[in-house]
Amino acid sequence: MINRAIIVTNPRGLHARSASAIVKLGQTFESSIKFEKDGRFAGGRNIMELLLLEAPKGTSLVLHCEGPDEEQAAREMIDLFARNFGETET
């Protein structure tokens, strides 16, 4: 199991478009992907659970990946957050 801290740096935080990008990426892996905030968990393939985490810019999340491709899943999720979900500031 891989556990990594991630900071939401996207100016808009974790919103519908960014959560959709997480779900889309999460569906490409066999491993279980979850995000944790203040003891609450959201599945990396469930957009509603992700939105209910209420994660504005600056929020600290813990990424949990477990399964046969957990290392690649963690690496790509971390990269997605680092790239602000492919969004640019307007």
C-alpha positions in Angstrom: 0.0 0.0 0.0 1.2 3.5 -0.9 0.2 6.5 1.2 1.3 10.0 0.0 0.3 13.5 1.2 -0.9 15.8 -1.6 -1.7 19.5 -1.4 -4.4 20.9 -3.7 -2.7 23.7 -5.5 -5.3 24.3 -8.2 -6.6 27.9 -7.7 -10.2 26.5 -8.0 -9.5 23.6 -5.6 -11.1 20.3 -6.2 -14.3 20.9 -8.1 -16.4 19.1 -10.7 -13.9 19.3 -13.6 -10.9 18.3 -11.5 -12.8 15.5 -9.8 -13.8 14.3 -13.2 -10.1 14.2 -14.3 -9.3 12.1 -11.1 -12.1 9.7 -11.9 -11.1 9.3 -15.5 -7.5 8.6 -14.5 -8.5 6.4 -11.6 -10.5 4.1 -14.0 -7.3 3.3 -15.9 -5.9 1.4 -12.9 -6.7 -1.9 -11.3 -5.5 -0.7 -7.9 -7.8 0.8 -5.3 -7.4 4.6 -5.1 -8.7 6.6 -2.2 -8.3 10.1 -0.9 -8.5 11.0 2.8 -9.3 14.4 4.4 -9.8 14.8 8.1 -10.6 11.1 8.5 -13.1 11.0 5.7 -12.5 8.9 2.6 -13.4 9.3 -1.0 -13.0 6.7 -3.7 -10.9 7.8 -6.7 -13.6 6.5 -9.0 -16.5 8.3 -7.4 -17.0 11.9 -8.4 -19.6 12.6 -5.7 -17.4 11.3 -2.9 -14.5 13.4 -4.2 -16.7 16.6 -4.3 -18.0 15.9 -0.8 -14.4 16.2 0.5 -14.7 19.9 0.0 -11.1 20.6 -0.8 -10.3 24.2 -1.8 -6.8 25.3 -2.7 -4.3 24.6 0.0 -6.2 21.5 1.3 -4.0 18.6 2.4 -5.2 15.2 1.3 -3.7 11.7 1.7 -3.6 9.5 -1.4 -4.0 5.8 -0.7 -3.2 3.3 -3.5 -3.3 -0.5 -3.1 -3.0 -3.1 -5.7 -0.9 -4.5 -8.5 -0.3 -1.2 -10.2 -0.3 1.0 -7.1 3.1 2.6 -7.8 2.1 3.8 -11.2 -1.3 4.9 -10.0 0.2 7.0 -7.2 2.8 8.5 -9.5 0.2 9.5 -12.1 -2.3 10.9 -9.5 0.5 12.9 -7.9 1.4 14.3 -11.3 -2.2 15.1 -12.1 -2.4 17.2 -8.9 1.0 18.8 -9.7 -0.3 19.9 -13.1 -3.5 21.4 -11.5 -5.6 18.8 -13.4 -4.6 20.3 -16.7 -6.3 23.6 -15.9 -4.9 27.0 -16.4 -5.8 30.2 -14.5 -8.1 32.6 -16.2 
